[in-house]
Amino acid sequence: MIFTELQEDLFHLPKDYYLAQCISSDFAFMSNTSKAFERNYGTRSELKKRAIAGTITAGTYPSIIQTDREPGDGQIFNLVTKEHYYGTTSYEALQQCLSLMKERVINQRIEKLAMPQIGCDQDQLEWLKVSTLILKTFADVKNLEILVCLP
């Protein structure tokens, strides 16, 4: 695994990157990051449609929900780390979501993953602890590039 942190615009990366973000199970999208995902990809709208249609269960966390960006593009891993937007994400919930994402990365043979400093916007987790969780979780995944886009 290659882990890189760069000042880069997450939303202008090549389309072969899969993206990741932390969200709440109420799909409120109140953080700056989740608002940007909604503006760029309509992620919240897609999640709400799926919940209404019964194809996903709102209120389930920790969990992970994949949504499409556009046909042929990489997908978005929505890491559901808390129940309500006004709650806080725990390191334990984030670790569970990272483990679920790792399983999908391996099963889907994903080679490029990009994310902001997850859990550090509205949830105010410490990036050093979060990055350590990411490094430990994905340490044994070969042929994976993880790019963290810094503000």
DSSP file (Angstrom, degrees, kcal/mol; ACC not computed):
  #  RESIDUE AA STRUCTURE BP1 BP2  ACC     N-H-->O    O-->H-N    N-H-->O    O-->H-N    TCO  KAPPA ALPHA  PHI   PSI    X-CA   Y-CA   Z-CA
    1    1 A M              0   0    0      0, 0.0     2,-0.5     0, 0.0   144,-0.2   0.000 360.0 360.0 360.0 139.2    0.0    0.0    0.0
    2    2 A I  E     -a  145   0A   0    142,-2.7   144,-3.5     2,-0.0     2,-0.5  -0.966 360.0-166.8-112.1 126.8    1.1    3.5   -0.8
    3    3 A F  E     +a  146   0A   0     -2,-0.5     2,-0.4   142,-0.2   144,-0.2  -0.966  12.2 173.4-118.5 121.1   -0.2    6.2    1.5
    4    4 A T  E     -a  147   0A   0    142,-2.7   144,-3.2    -2,-0.5     2,-0.5  -0.980  20.8-158.6-131.8 139.8    0.2    9.9    0.4
    5    5 A E  E     +a  148   0A   0     -2,-0.4     2,-0.3   142,-0.2   144,-0.2  -0.981  27.3 161.6-115.8 123.3   -1.1   13.2    1.7
    6    6 A L  E     -a  149   0A   0    142,-2.5   144,-3.4    -2,-0.5     2,-1.2  -0.969  49.7-109.7-138.2 152.2   -1.2   16.0   -0.8
    7    7 A Q  E     +a  150   0A   0     -2,-0.3     2,-0.3   142,-0.2   142,-0.1  -0.749  68.7 139.6 -78.3 102.7   -2.8   19.4   -1.1
    8    8 A E        -     0   0    0     -2,-1.2     2,-0.8   142,-0.7    -2,-0.1  -0.986  61.2-108.3-148.1 148.2   -5.1   18.3   -3.9
    9    9 A D    >   -     0   0    0     -2,-0.3     3,-2.1     1,-0.2     4,-0.1  -0.750  24.4-154.1 -83.5 112.4   -8.7   18.9   -4.9
   10   10 A L  G >  S+     0   0    0     -2,-0.8     3,-0.9     1,-0.3    -1,-0.2   0.799  92.2  55.8 -54.0 -32.6  -10.5   15.6   -4.2
   11   11 A F  G 3  S+     0   0    0      1,-0.2    -1,-0.3    -3,-0.1    -2,-0.0   0.382 103.1  53.9 -89.9   4.5  -13.2   16.5   -6.8
   12   12 A H  G <  S+     0   0    0     -3,-2.1    -1,-0.2     2,-0.0    -2,-0.2   0.127  80.0 118.4-120.8  19.6  -10.7   17.0   -9.6
   13   13 A L  S <  S-     0   0    0     -3,-0.9    -3,-0.0     1,-0.1   101,-0.0  -0.421  79.1 -79.4 -78.3 159.8   -8.9   13.7   -9.4
   14   14 A P    >   -     0   0    0      0, 0.0     3,-1.6     0, 0.0    -1,-0.1  -0.233  44.3-112.3 -56.5 152.3   -8.9   11.2  -12.3
   15   15 A K  T 3  S+     0   0    0      1,-0.3    59,-2.6    -3,-0.1    54,-0.1   0.568 107.7  75.0 -68.6  -9.9  -12.1    9.2  -12.6
   16   16 A D  T 3  S+     0   0    0     57,-0.2     2,-0.4     2,-0.1    96,-0.3   0.523  75.5  98.5 -83.7  -2.3  -10.4    5.9  -11.7
   17   17 A Y    <   -     0   0    0     -3,-1.6     2,-0.4    57,-0.1    57,-0.3  -0.671  67.9-142.6 -80.8 135.4  -10.1    6.9   -8.0
   18   18 A Y  E     -b  113   0A   0     94,-2.5    96,-3.1    -2,-0.4     2,-0.3  -0.802  23.5-143.9 -88.3 141.4  -12.7    5.6   -5.6
   19   19 A L  E     -bc 114  76A   0     56,-2.4    58,-3.5    -2,-0.4     2,-0.3  -0.715  12.1-159.6-108.8 157.8  -13.6    8.3   -3.0
   20   20 A A  E     + c   0  77A   0     94,-1.4     2,-0.3    -2,-0.3    58,-0.2  -0.992  13.7 165.4-137.4 145.9  -14.5    8.0    0.7
   21   21 A Q  E     - c   0  78A   0     56,-2.2    58,-3.3    -2,-0.3     2,-0.4  -0.978  33.3-117.4-150.0 157.6  -16.3   10.2    3.1
   22   22 A C  E     + c   0  79A   0     -2,-0.3     2,-0.3    56,-0.2    58,-0.2  -0.828  39.0 169.0 -96.3 138.1  -17.8    9.9    6.6
   23   23 A I  E     - c   0  80A   0     56,-2.8    58,-2.0    -2,-0.4    59,-0.8  -0.888  32.0-112.4-138.8 169.9  -21.6   10.5    6.9
   24   24 A S  E >   - c   0  82A   0     -2,-0.3     3,-1.8    56,-0.2    59,-0.2  -0.722  30.6-115.7-101.1 157.9  -24.4   10.1    9.5
   25   25 A S  T 3  S+     0   0    0     57,-2.5    34,-0.8     1,-0.3    35,-0.2   0.566 113.5  64.1 -73.6  -6.1  -27.2    7.6    9.0
   26   26 A D  T 3  S-     0   0    0     57,-0.6    -1,-0.3    56,-0.2    58,-0.1   0.439 101.8-134.1 -91.2   0.3  -29.7   10.5    8.8
   27   27 A F    <   +     0   0    0     -3,-1.8    -2,-0.1     1,-0.1    21,-0.1   0.828  55.1 146.7  53.3  38.1  -28.0   11.6    5.6
   28   28 A A        -     0   0    0     -4,-0.0    -1,-0.1     1,-0.0    -3,-0.1   0.812  38.4-156.8 -75.2 -30.0  -28.1   15.2    6.8
   29   29 A F        +     0   0    0     -5,-0.1    -6,-0.1     1,-0.1     9,-0.0   0.959  34.2 150.9  52.8  63.4  -24.8   16.2    5.1
   30   30 A M        +     0   0    0      4,-0.0    -1,-0.1     5,-0.0     2,-0.1   0.643  38.8  90.5 -98.9 -18.1  -23.9   19.1    7.4
   31   31 A S  S  > S-     0   0    0      1,-0.1     4,-2.1     4,-0.0     5,-0.2  -0.371  85.1-116.1 -77.2 160.5  -20.1   19.1    7.2
   32   32 A N  H  > S+     0   0    0      1,-0.2     4,-1.8     2,-0.2     5,-0.1   0.891 115.4  51.6 -60.5 -39.8  -18.3   21.0    4.5
   33   33 A T  H  > S+     0   0    0      2,-0.2     4,-2.1     1,-0.2    -1,-0.2   0.945 110.5  45.4 -65.0 -49.1  -16.9   17.8    3.0
   34   34 A S  H  > S+     0   0    0      1,-0.2     4,-2.2     2,-0.2    10,-0.2   0.847 110.5  55.1 -67.0 -31.9  -20.3   16.1    2.7
   35   35 A K  H  X S+     0   0    0     -4,-2.1     4,-2.5     2,-0.2    -1,-0.2   0.895 107.9  49.9 -64.2 -38.7  -21.8   19.3    1.3
   36   36 A A  H  X S+     0   0    0     -4,-1.8     4,-2.4     2,-0.2    -2,-0.2   0.891 108.9  51.5 -67.3 -39.2  -19.1   19.2   -1.4
   37   37 A F  H  X>S+     0   0    0     -4,-2.1     4,-2.7     2,-0.2     6,-0.7   0.905 110.9  49.2 -61.8 -40.9  -19.9   15.6   -2.2
   38   38 A E  H  X5S+     0   0    0     -4,-2.2     4,-2.0     4,-0.2    -2,-0.2   0.930 111.6  48.3 -64.7 -45.4  -23.5   16.5   -2.5
   39   39 A R  H  <5S+     0   0    0     -4,-2.5    -2,-0.2     1,-0.2    -1,-0.2   0.910 120.2  37.4 -60.0 -43.2  -22.8   19.4   -4.9
   40   40 A N  H  <5S+     0   0    0     -4,-2.4    -2,-0.2    -5,-0.2    -1,-0.2   0.831 137.3   9.8 -81.9 -33.2  -20.5   17.4   -7.0
   41   41 A Y  H  <5S-     0   0    0     -4,-2.7    -3,-0.2    -5,-0.2    -2,-0.2   0.482  86.1-120.5-130.3  -4.8  -22.2   14.0   -7.1
   42   42 A G     X< +     0   0    0     -4,-2.0     4,-2.3    -5,-0.5    -4,-0.2   0.848  54.2 157.2  64.9  32.3  -25.7   14.2   -5.6
   43   43 A T  H  >  +     0   0    0     -6,-0.7     4,-2.5     1,-0.2     5,-0.2   0.907  66.9  49.1 -59.8 -46.7  -24.7   11.7   -3.0
   44   44 A R  H  > S+     0   0    0      1,-0.2     4,-2.7   -10,-0.2    -1,-0.2   0.920 110.7  51.2 -60.7 -44.7  -27.3   12.6   -0.4
   45   45 A S  H  > S+     0   0    0      1,-0.2     4,-2.3     2,-0.2    -1,-0.2   0.916 110.8  48.8 -58.8 -44.0  -30.1   12.6   -3.0
   46   46 A E  H  X S+     0   0    0     -4,-2.3     4,-2.3     2,-0.2    -2,-0.2   0.913 111.5  49.1 -63.7 -43.6  -29.0    9.1   -4.1
   47   47 A L  H  X S+     0   0    0     -4,-2.5     4,-2.3     1,-0.2    -2,-0.2   0.912 111.4  49.1 -63.3 -42.9  -28.9    7.8   -0.5
   48   48 A K  H  X S+     0   0    0     -4,-2.7     4,-2.5     2,-0.2    -1,-0.2   0.906 110.5  51.1 -64.3 -40.8  -32.3    9.2    0.3
   49   49 A K  H  X S+     0   0    0     -4,-2.3     4,-2.4    -5,-0.2    -2,-0.2   0.927 111.4  47.7 -60.5 -44.9  -33.8    7.7   -2.9
   50   50 A R  H  X>S+     0   0    0     -4,-2.3     5,-2.2     2,-0.2     6,-1.1   0.881 111.2  50.8 -64.6 -37.9  -32.3    4.3   -2.0
   51   51 A A  H ><5S+     0   0    0     -4,-2.3     3,-0.6     2,-0.2    -2,-0.2   0.917 111.8  47.0 -66.2 -42.5  -33.6    4.5    1.6
   52   52 A I  H 3<5S+     0   0    0     -4,-2.5    -2,-0.2     1,-0.2    -1,-0.2   0.891 112.2  50.4 -64.1 -39.7  -37.2    5.4    0.4
   53   53 A A  H 3<5S-     0   0    0     -4,-2.4    -1,-0.2    -5,-0.2    -2,-0.2   0.608 113.8-121.1 -74.7 -11.1  -37.0    2.5   -2.1
   54   54 A G  T <<5S+     0   0    0     -4,-0.7    -3,-0.2    -3,-0.6    -4,-0.1   0.627  79.6 120.8  82.4  12.6  -35.9    0.2    0.6
   55   55 A T  S   <S+     0   0    0     -5,-2.2     2,-0.3    -6,-0.2    -4,-0.2   0.666  80.5  25.3 -85.7 -15.4  -32.6   -0.8   -1.0
   56   56 A I  S    S-     0   0    0     -6,-1.1     2,-0.7    -9,-0.1    -2,-0.2  -0.951  81.9-122.4-136.2 161.5  -30.6    0.5    2.0
   57   57 A T    >   -     0   0    0     -2,-0.3     3,-1.0    -3,-0.1     2,-0.1  -0.909  20.0-147.6-108.6 114.5  -31.5    0.9    5.6
   58   58 A A  T 3  S+     0   0    0     -2,-0.7   -32,-0.1     1,-0.2     3,-0.1  -0.474  83.1  39.5 -71.2 150.2  -31.2    4.4    7.0
   59   59 A G  T 3  S+     0   0    0    -34,-0.8     2,-0.6     1,-0.3    -1,-0.2   0.409  82.6 123.5  91.6  -2.5  -30.2    4.5   10.7
   60   60 A T    <   -     0   0    0     -3,-1.0    -1,-0.3   -35,-0.2     3,-0.1  -0.827  46.0-157.6 -96.7 122.7  -27.8    1.6   10.4
   61   61 A Y        +     0   0    0     -2,-0.6    20,-0.1     1,-0.3     2,-0.1  -0.980  61.5  33.8-155.1 156.7  -24.3    2.3   11.6
   62   62 A P  S    S+     0   0    0      0, 0.0     2,-0.3     0, 0.0    -1,-0.3   0.590  94.7 118.5 -65.7 140.5  -21.4    1.7   11.6
   63   63 A S  E     -D   80   0A   0     17,-1.5    17,-2.4    -3,-0.1     2,-0.4  -0.925  54.3-125.2-157.0 178.9  -21.9    0.6    8.0
   64   64 A I  E     -D   79   0A   0     -2,-0.3     2,-0.5    15,-0.2    15,-0.2  -0.999  15.7-169.7-139.9 134.9  -20.8    1.5    4.5
   65   65 A I  E     -D   78   0A   0     13,-2.0    13,-2.5    -2,-0.4     2,-0.4  -0.990  12.7-147.7-127.2 124.8  -22.9    2.4    1.5
   66   66 A Q  E     -D   77   0A   0     -2,-0.5     2,-0.3    11,-0.2    11,-0.2  -0.761  17.2-176.9 -92.2 137.0  -21.4    2.6   -2.0
   67   67 A T  E     -D   76   0A   0      9,-2.0     9,-3.1    -2,-0.4     2,-0.2  -0.956  26.1-112.3-128.5 151.9  -22.9    5.1   -4.5
   68   68 A D  E     -D   75   0A   0     -2,-0.3     7,-0.2     7,-0.2     6,-0.1  -0.505  13.2-162.9 -78.9 147.5  -22.0    5.7   -8.1
   69   69 A R  S    S-     0   0    0      5,-0.7    -1,-0.2     1,-0.5     6,-0.1   0.873  74.8 -37.8 -85.3 -70.4  -20.4    8.9   -9.2
   70   70 A E  S >  S-     0   0    0      4,-0.4     3,-2.6     0, 0.0    -1,-0.5  -0.962  83.1 -70.7-147.1 157.4  -21.2    8.5  -12.9
   71   71 A P  T 3  S+     0   0    0      0, 0.0     3,-0.1     0, 0.0    -3,-0.0  -0.246 123.1  16.0 -52.3 130.4  -21.3    5.3  -15.1
   72   72 A G  T 3  S+     0   0    0      1,-0.4     2,-0.2   -56,-0.0     3,-0.1   0.226 105.7 106.3  90.2 -14.6  -17.7    4.2  -15.7
   73   73 A D  S <  S-     0   0    0     -3,-2.6    -1,-0.4     1,-0.2    -4,-0.2  -0.502  80.7 -90.5 -90.4 164.1  -16.3    6.3  -12.8
   74   74 A G        -     0   0    0    -59,-2.6    -5,-0.7   -57,-0.3    -4,-0.4  -0.220  48.2-115.9 -62.7 164.9  -15.1    5.0   -9.5
   75   75 A Q  E     - D   0  68A   0     -7,-0.2   -56,-2.4   -59,-0.1     2,-0.5  -0.422  17.0-111.3-101.2 176.6  -17.6    4.9   -6.7
   76   76 A I  E     -cD  19  67A   0     -9,-3.1    -9,-2.0   -58,-0.2     2,-0.8  -0.938  16.4-146.9-111.0 129.0  -18.0    6.7   -3.4
   77   77 A F  E     -cD  20  66A   0    -58,-3.5   -56,-2.2    -2,-0.5     2,-0.9  -0.869  12.8-160.6 -91.5 113.2  -17.6    4.8   -0.1
   78   78 A N  E     -cD  21  65A   0    -13,-2.5   -13,-2.0    -2,-0.8     2,-0.9  -0.852   6.3-155.2 -96.0 105.2  -20.0    6.5    2.3
   79   79 A L  E     -cD  22  64A   0    -58,-3.3   -56,-2.8    -2,-0.9     2,-1.1  -0.727   3.6-152.1 -86.7 107.8  -18.8    5.5    5.8
   80   80 A V  E     +cD  23  63A   0    -17,-2.4   -17,-1.5    -2,-0.9   -56,-0.2  -0.684  29.7 160.7 -84.8  99.9  -21.7    5.7    8.1
   81   81 A T  E     +     0   0A   0    -58,-2.0     9,-0.5    -2,-1.1     2,-0.3   0.481  56.2  20.7-105.3  -5.4  -20.0    6.5   11.4
   82   82 A K  E     -c   24   0A   0    -59,-0.8   -57,-2.5     1,-0.1   -56,-0.2  -0.983  67.2-121.9-158.0 163.7  -22.8    7.9   13.5
   83   83 A E  S    S+     0   0    0     -2,-0.3   -57,-0.6   -59,-0.2     2,-0.3   0.948  92.7  25.9 -77.2 -50.4  -26.5    8.0   13.8
   84   84 A H  S >  S-     0   0    0    -59,-0.2     3,-2.0   -60,-0.1    -1,-0.2  -0.870  75.2-121.8-119.7 150.0  -27.2   11.8   13.6
   85   85 A Y  T 3  S+     0   0    0     -2,-0.3    -1,-0.1     1,-0.3    -2,-0.0   0.797 113.4  55.4 -57.5 -29.8  -25.3   14.6   12.1
   86   86 A Y  T 3  S+     0   0    0      2,-0.1    -1,-0.3   -56,-0.0     2,-0.0   0.496  95.1  86.6 -85.9  -2.8  -25.1   16.4   15.4
   87   87 A G  S <  S-     0   0    0     -3,-2.0     2,-0.4     1,-0.1    -5,-0.1  -0.156  80.4-111.0 -80.2-175.9  -23.5   13.3   17.1
   88   88 A T        -     0   0    0     -7,-0.1     2,-0.4    36,-0.0    -5,-0.2  -0.927  18.4-122.3-121.6 148.6  -19.8   12.5   17.1
   89   89 A T        -     0   0    0     -2,-0.4     2,-0.2    30,-0.1    -7,-0.1  -0.704  25.0-145.5 -85.1 134.1  -17.9    9.8   15.4
   90   90 A S     >  -     0   0    0     -9,-0.5     4,-2.2    -2,-0.4     5,-0.2  -0.658  21.2-121.1 -94.5 157.2  -15.9    7.5   17.7
   91   91 A Y  H  > S+     0   0    0     -2,-0.2     4,-2.5     1,-0.2     5,-0.1   0.853 115.0  56.4 -63.0 -33.4  -12.6    6.0   16.6
   92   92 A E  H  > S+     0   0    0      2,-0.2     4,-2.2     1,-0.2    -1,-0.2   0.928 107.5  46.1 -64.8 -45.8  -14.2    2.6   17.1
   93   93 A A  H  > S+     0   0    0      2,-0.2     4,-2.1     1,-0.2    -2,-0.2   0.903 113.5  49.9 -64.1 -40.5  -17.0    3.3   14.7
   94   94 A L  H  X S+     0   0    0     -4,-2.2     4,-2.6     1,-0.2    -2,-0.2   0.916 109.3  51.9 -63.9 -42.2  -14.5    4.7   12.2
   95   95 A Q  H  X S+     0   0    0     -4,-2.5     4,-2.2     1,-0.2    -2,-0.2   0.903 108.3  51.2 -61.1 -41.6  -12.3    1.6   12.6
   96   96 A Q  H  X S+     0   0    0     -4,-2.2     4,-2.0     1,-0.2    -1,-0.2   0.908 111.6  47.5 -62.6 -41.5  -15.3   -0.7   11.9
   97   97 A C  H  X S+     0   0    0     -4,-2.1     4,-2.6     2,-0.2    -2,-0.2   0.899 109.9  52.3 -66.9 -40.3  -16.1    1.3    8.7
   98   98 A L  H  X S+     0   0    0     -4,-2.6     4,-2.5     1,-0.2    -2,-0.2   0.895 108.9  51.0 -62.1 -39.3  -12.5    1.2    7.6
   99   99 A S  H  X S+     0   0    0     -4,-2.2     4,-1.9     2,-0.2    -1,-0.2   0.901 110.7  48.3 -65.0 -40.7  -12.5   -2.6    8.0
  100  100 A L  H  X S+     0   0    0     -4,-2.0     4,-1.7     2,-0.2    -2,-0.2   0.905 112.1  49.5 -64.2 -41.2  -15.7   -2.9    5.9
  101  101 A M  H  X S+     0   0    0     -4,-2.6     4,-2.7     1,-0.2    -2,-0.2   0.896 106.7  55.7 -65.9 -38.8  -14.2   -0.7    3.3
  102  102 A K  H  X S+     0   0    0     -4,-2.5     4,-2.5     1,-0.2     5,-0.2   0.922 104.8  52.9 -58.7 -44.9  -11.0   -2.8    3.2
  103  103 A E  H  X S+     0   0    0     -4,-1.9     4,-2.8     1,-0.2    -1,-0.2   0.915 112.4  44.8 -56.7 -44.2  -13.1   -5.9    2.5
  104  104 A R  H  X S+     0   0    0     -4,-1.7     4,-2.7     2,-0.2     6,-0.2   0.888 109.7  54.7 -69.8 -38.7  -14.7   -4.2   -0.5
  105  105 A V  H  <>S+     0   0    0     -4,-2.7     5,-2.3     2,-0.2     4,-0.3   0.924 114.2  41.8 -58.9 -44.5  -11.4   -2.8   -1.7
  106  106 A I  H ><5S+     0   0    0     -4,-2.5     3,-1.0     3,-0.2    -2,-0.2   0.950 116.7  46.7 -68.3 -49.7  -10.0   -6.3   -1.7
  107  107 A N  H 3<5S+     0   0    0     -4,-2.8    -2,-0.2     1,-0.3    -1,-0.2   0.839 118.7  40.8 -63.8 -34.2  -13.1   -8.0   -3.2
  108  108 A Q  T 3<5S-     0   0    0     -4,-2.7    -1,-0.3    -5,-0.2    -2,-0.2   0.385 106.8-125.9 -95.8   3.1  -13.5   -5.4   -5.9
  109  109 A R  T < 5 -     0   0    0     -3,-1.0     2,-0.3    -4,-0.3    -3,-0.2   0.894  40.6-178.7  53.5  46.2   -9.8   -5.2   -6.6
  110  110 A I      < -     0   0    0     -5,-2.3    -1,-0.2    -6,-0.2     3,-0.1  -0.585  15.8-179.8 -77.6 134.7   -9.7   -1.4   -6.2
  111  111 A E        +     0   0    0     -2,-0.3    34,-2.6   -95,-0.2     2,-0.4   0.596  63.9  49.0-111.6 -16.7   -6.3    0.1   -6.7
  112  112 A K  E     + e   0 145A   0    -96,-0.3   -94,-2.5    32,-0.2     2,-0.4  -0.980  57.1 171.4-134.5 124.4   -6.9    3.8   -6.1
  113  113 A L  E     -be  18 146A   0     32,-2.8    34,-2.9    -2,-0.4     2,-0.3  -0.997   6.3-176.1-131.7 131.7   -8.7    5.3   -3.1
  114  114 A A  E     +be  19 147A   0    -96,-3.1   -94,-1.4    -2,-0.4    34,-0.2  -0.958  10.0 157.3-130.0 148.7   -8.9    9.0   -2.3
  115  115 A M  E     - e   0 148A   0     32,-2.1    34,-2.8    -2,-0.3   -94,-0.1  -0.986  37.3-113.7-158.6 159.9  -10.4   10.8    0.7
  116  116 A P        -     0   0    0      0, 0.0     2,-2.2     0, 0.0    34,-0.1  -0.177  69.8 -64.6 -78.9-171.0  -10.3   14.0    2.7
  117  117 A Q  S >  S-     0   0    0     32,-0.4     3,-1.9    31,-0.1     4,-0.2  -0.563  71.2-144.6 -75.5  81.7   -9.1   13.9    6.3
  118  118 A I  T 3  S+     0   0    0     -2,-2.2   -97,-0.1     1,-0.3    12,-0.1  -0.138  73.9  14.1 -57.0 141.4  -12.1   11.7    7.2
  119  119 A G  T 3  S+     0   0    0      1,-0.1     6,-3.0   -97,-0.1    -1,-0.3   0.447 106.3  91.0  77.5   0.4  -13.5   12.2   10.7
  120  120 A C  S <  S+     0   0    0     -3,-1.9    -2,-0.1     4,-0.3     7,-0.1   0.457  71.8  64.3-109.8  -1.9  -11.6   15.5   11.1
  121  121 A D  S    S-     0   0    0     -4,-0.2     3,-0.5     3,-0.1    -3,-0.0   0.801 125.1  -7.1 -83.9-100.2  -14.1   18.0    9.8
  122  122 A Q  S    S+     0   0    0      1,-0.2    -2,-0.1     2,-0.1     0, 0.0   0.827 137.2  56.0 -67.4 -33.3  -17.3   18.2   11.8
  123  123 A D  S    S-     0   0    0    -35,-0.1    -1,-0.2     1,-0.1    -3,-0.2   0.698  91.7-148.3 -77.9 -18.5  -16.3   15.2   14.0
  124  124 A Q        +     0   0    0     -3,-0.5    -4,-0.3     1,-0.2     2,-0.1   0.790  32.6 164.1  57.4  34.7  -13.0   16.8   15.1
  125  125 A L        -     0   0    0     -6,-3.0     2,-0.5     1,-0.1    -1,-0.2  -0.421  48.3 -96.4 -72.5 159.9  -11.1   13.6   15.4
  126  126 A E     >  -     0   0    0      1,-0.1     4,-2.4    -2,-0.1     3,-0.4  -0.680  25.5-144.9 -82.9 125.5   -7.3   13.9   15.5
  127  127 A W  H  > S+     0   0    0     -2,-0.5     4,-3.4     1,-0.2     5,-0.3   0.855  97.7  58.6 -60.5 -36.7   -5.8   13.3   12.1
  128  128 A L  H  > S+     0   0    0      1,-0.2     4,-1.6     2,-0.2    -1,-0.2   0.918 111.0  42.2 -59.5 -42.9   -2.7   11.6   13.5
  129  129 A K  H  > S+     0   0    0     -3,-0.4     4,-2.0     2,-0.2    -2,-0.2   0.906 116.4  48.5 -69.4 -41.9   -4.9    8.9   15.2
  130  130 A V  H  X S+     0   0    0     -4,-2.4     4,-2.3     2,-0.2    -2,-0.2   0.936 111.1  48.8 -65.0 -46.6   -7.2    8.6   12.1
  131  131 A S  H  X S+     0   0    0     -4,-3.4     4,-2.7     1,-0.2    -1,-0.2   0.867 109.5  53.7 -63.3 -34.7   -4.2    8.3    9.7
  132  132 A T  H  X S+     0   0    0     -4,-1.6     4,-2.6    -5,-0.3    -1,-0.2   0.908 107.8  50.5 -64.2 -41.7   -2.8    5.6   12.0
  133  133 A L  H  X S+     0   0    0     -4,-2.0     4,-2.5     2,-0.2    -2,-0.2   0.922 111.9  47.8 -60.2 -44.1   -6.0    3.7   11.8
  134  134 A I  H  X S+     0   0    0     -4,-2.3     4,-2.4     2,-0.2    -2,-0.2   0.943 112.7  48.2 -62.9 -47.9   -6.0    3.9    8.0
  135  135 A L  H  X S+     0   0    0     -4,-2.7     4,-0.7     1,-0.2    -2,-0.2   0.913 114.7  45.1 -60.6 -44.5   -2.4    2.8    7.8
  136  136 A K  H  < S+     0   0    0     -4,-2.6     3,-0.4     1,-0.2     4,-0.3   0.900 113.7  50.2 -66.5 -40.6   -2.9   -0.2   10.2
  137  137 A T  H  < S+     0   0    0     -4,-2.5     3,-0.3    -5,-0.2    -2,-0.2   0.912 121.8  30.7 -65.4 -43.4   -6.2   -1.2    8.5
  138  138 A F  H >< S+     0   0    0     -4,-2.4     3,-2.0    -5,-0.2    -1,-0.2   0.326  85.1 110.5-100.6   7.2   -4.8   -1.2    4.9
  139  139 A A  T 3< S+     0   0    0     -4,-0.7    -1,-0.2    -3,-0.4    -2,-0.1   0.817  82.7  43.3 -54.5 -36.3   -1.1   -2.2    5.7
  140  140 A D  T 3  S+     0   0    0     -3,-0.3     2,-0.8    -4,-0.3    -1,-0.3   0.319  85.6 108.4 -96.3   9.6   -1.4   -5.6    4.1
  141  141 A V    X   -     0   0    0     -3,-2.0     3,-0.6     3,-0.0     2,-0.1  -0.774  58.8-152.5 -90.7 112.7   -3.4   -4.6    1.0
  142  142 A K  T 3  S+     0   0    0     -2,-0.8     3,-0.1     1,-0.2    -2,-0.1  -0.452  71.1  22.3 -81.8 156.7   -1.1   -4.8   -2.0
  143  143 A N  T 3  S+     0   0    0      1,-0.2     2,-0.5    -2,-0.1    -1,-0.2   0.811  90.6 129.8  59.5  34.2   -1.5   -2.7   -5.1
  144  144 A L    <   -     0   0    0     -3,-0.6  -142,-2.7    -6,-0.1     2,-0.5  -0.978  40.4-164.8-122.3 130.5   -3.5    0.0   -3.3
  145  145 A E  E     -ae   2 112A   0    -34,-2.6   -32,-2.8    -2,-0.5     2,-0.6  -0.961   5.6-166.0-109.2 124.4   -2.8    3.7   -3.4
  146  146 A I  E     -ae   3 113A   0   -144,-3.5  -142,-2.7    -2,-0.5     2,-0.5  -0.958   4.4-169.6-111.2 121.4   -4.5    5.8   -0.8
  147  147 A L  E     -ae   4 114A   0    -34,-2.9   -32,-2.1    -2,-0.6     2,-0.6  -0.949   6.8-160.0-112.6 122.0   -4.4    9.5   -1.5
  148  148 A V  E     -ae   5 115A   0   -144,-3.2  -142,-2.5    -2,-0.5     2,-0.7  -0.906  13.1-146.0-101.6 119.8   -5.5   11.9    1.3
  149  149 A C  E     -a    6   0A   0    -34,-2.8   -32,-0.4    -2,-0.6  -142,-0.2  -0.767  13.7-153.7 -91.3 113.7   -6.4   15.3   -0.1
  150  150 A L  E      a    7   0A   0   -144,-3.4  -142,-0.7    -2,-0.7  -140,-0.1  -0.533 360.0 360.0 -85.2 150.8   -5.5   18.1    2.3
  151  151 A P              0   0    0      0, 0.0    -1,-0.1     0, 0.0  -144,-0.1   0.506 360.0 360.0 -69.0 360.0   -7.4   21.4    2.3
